[in-house]
Amino acid sequence: MTTRTNPPPARTAIGRATGRHRTFLIATCVALVLAAIADEATGYDGPGPIVYPAFVVLVALVPWRFTPLLVVLMSAVFVFGGLASPEFVHRLTTPGQVLDFAAAWLQMLGFVAAAGFAVAAVVVSRRTPDSRS
């Protein structure tokens, strides 16, 4: 006679999430990874390729319900900072260098997608007693 035991509850945010909530968390992480790759592809010497993966780890591991909203804040700061930089705006508007042009747009779209997916993840998440909501 074998007894079935329940596995211990997952400790990570993605491990605890189910359904659409889990999908939105993973999509948020993928969008930030794409933004980091695009940032690194241009050879820009900034903190982005280190900061974005740090937020991926934060979203994936911290099980607090509102953690993804930090991605919205971070994305807004980097989008605003990029659009405030004449050099970056030149990359967005001048397709002379194909890699720079594509990478700049991929980075901006990655931020917008990450912010949208993060908001969706918070909206569809369910309040549970252990979510510290």
N, C-alpha and C positions, 0 to 999 in steps of 0.2 A: 504494500500500500504506500503510495507516494503522496506527500502533501505538497500542495502548491503554495508557494509563498509569493506575496506581491513584491515586485522589485522596489527598492527604495525610491522615494520621490526624487525627481531630477532637481538638481540645484541650480542649473543655468536657466537663463530666460528662454532660450530656444528649446531647451530640453523640456521645460514646463509647458510651453505654448503648444496649442493644437489648432488644426484647421487654418482658417484665414489669418488668424493672429500670427501663427508660426510662419506662414507664407510671407506676410508683410515684414516680419522681422528679418527673414532671410533676404528678401528683396532690398531692404534698407542696407544691409551689410554688403550685398553685391554691388549696389549703386555706389557706395563709398569706396569699395575696392577699385571699381572702374575709374572713379575720379582720381584716386591715388595713382593708378597706372598712367592716366592721361597727364597728370601733373609731372610725373617722373619722365614721361616720354619726351617732353620738351626740354629737359635739362635745366629747368628753372631751379634756382638755388633758394628754396624756401622750406618752411617746416611742414608743408602739406603732406608729402608722402609718409611722414611719421605720425602726424596728427590724425589723419583719416583712419588708418588702421587701428589707432588707439580707440577711436570711437566705435569701430567695428567690434572690437573686443568688449568694450563697455556694453554695447547693445546686446551682444550675444550672451554675455555672462551675467550681468546684473539683473536679477529677476523683478526689480521694482517696476510697477506698471507704467510709470511715466518716464522711465529712462530714455526711450526713443525721442522724447521731446528735446533732449540735449542735442540730438543730431539736427533738428530743425534750427536751433539757435546757432550751432556751428556752421551749418550750411548758409544761413543768412549772412553771417559775418564774412565768410569767404566769398560769397557771391558779391556782396557789397564791396569788399576789398578789391576783388578782381575788376569790377566795373568802375571803381574809382581810380584804377591804375591806367594811365594812357597807353602804356606798353601792352597791357593785356587786352584792352579794347581794340588796339590795332591788330592783335592776333585774331580777335573775333570777327573783325570786319574786312580783313585783307587776306584773301586766299592765295597769296603769293607763295608762301611756304606751306605746302599741303599738310605736312605733319603737325606744324604749329597750329594751323587753322583747325584741323580735325581734333587735335588734342584739347584745344581750348574749348571747343564746343562740347566735346565729350565730358570734360570736367564740369562745365556749367550744367549740362543736362543731368549729369550724375548727382550734382548737389540738389537740383530741383526734384529729381526722382526720389532721392534719399529722404528729403524733407516730406514729400507727399506720402511715401510708404511709411515713414515714421508716424505721421499723424494718423494714417489709417490703422496702423498697429495699435495705437493707443485707443482709438475709437472702438475697434472691434474687440479689444481685450475685455475679459470678464473680471469683475471684482470677485476675488476669492479671499478667504480669511488670511491666507498666508502670503498674499501679494503686497502687503504693507501699503495698501492704497489709502 
